[in-house]
Amino acid sequence: MTCMHECVFTHNGVEFSADYAACGDVLLVFLPDDSSRESPLRGRDPHAVAMEHLMFYAHTLEDEAKR
């Protein structure tokens, strides 16, 4: 059974959170807009990889809002 974890990132006063689970060497990240991302871990820390996805998500929303 896969155990879900949560990562939280605050950007410009807005808090974003995502659930993630490591399934073998694959990380599944479930973002706030109900989309998901999958990445190979290749020995990397699952929390750090999930945070990368969440930070990219937050920055993408900011970039889209500026347009």
C-alpha positions as CSV (number, residue, x, y, z in Angstrom):
1,M,0.0,0.0,0.0
2,T,1.3,3.5,-0.9
3,C,1.5,6.1,1.7
4,M,0.4,9.7,0.8
5,H,2.4,12.7,2.0
6,E,1.8,16.4,1.8
7,C,4.1,19.2,0.8
8,V,3.3,22.9,1.4
9,F,4.8,26.0,-0.4
10,T,4.0,29.6,0.4
11,H,4.5,32.0,-2.5
12,N,3.7,35.8,-2.2
13,G,1.5,35.1,0.9
14,V,-0.5,32.3,-0.8
15,E,-0.2,28.8,0.5
16,F,-0.1,25.9,-2.0
17,S,-0.2,22.2,-1.0
18,A,0.1,19.0,-2.9
19,D,-0.2,15.3,-2.0
20,Y,2.4,12.9,-3.3
21,A,3.3,9.3,-3.1
22,A,6.4,7.3,-4.1
23,C,5.6,4.1,-5.9
24,G,8.9,2.3,-6.3
25,D,11.2,4.7,-8.2
26,V,8.3,6.8,-9.5
27,L,6.8,9.8,-7.7
28,L,3.2,10.8,-8.2
29,V,2.3,14.4,-7.3
30,F,-1.3,15.6,-7.1
31,L,-1.5,19.4,-7.6
32,P,-4.1,21.8,-6.3
33,D,-5.9,22.0,-9.7
34,D,-6.5,18.2,-9.6
35,S,-3.9,17.6,-12.2
36,S,-1.1,15.2,-11.5
37,R,2.6,14.8,-12.4
38,E,4.8,11.8,-12.5
39,S,8.6,11.8,-12.2
40,P,11.3,9.2,-11.8
41,L,13.1,9.5,-8.5
42,R,16.5,8.1,-9.5
43,G,17.6,8.2,-5.8
44,R,16.3,11.7,-5.1
45,D,14.3,12.7,-2.1
46,P,10.5,12.3,-2.8
47,H,9.6,15.4,-0.8
48,A,12.2,17.6,-2.6
49,V,10.9,16.4,-6.0
50,A,7.3,17.0,-5.0
51,M,8.3,20.5,-3.9
52,E,9.8,21.2,-7.2
53,H,6.6,20.4,-9.0
54,L,4.5,22.5,-6.5
55,M,6.9,25.5,-6.8
56,F,6.7,25.3,-10.6
57,Y,2.9,25.1,-10.4
58,A,2.8,28.2,-8.2
59,H,5.2,30.2,-10.4
60,T,3.2,29.2,-13.5
61,L,0.0,30.6,-12.0
62,E,1.8,33.8,-11.2
63,D,3.2,34.1,-14.8
64,E,-0.3,33.4,-16.3
65,A,-1.9,36.1,-14.0
66,K,0.6,38.7,-15.3
67,R,-0.5,38.2,-18.9
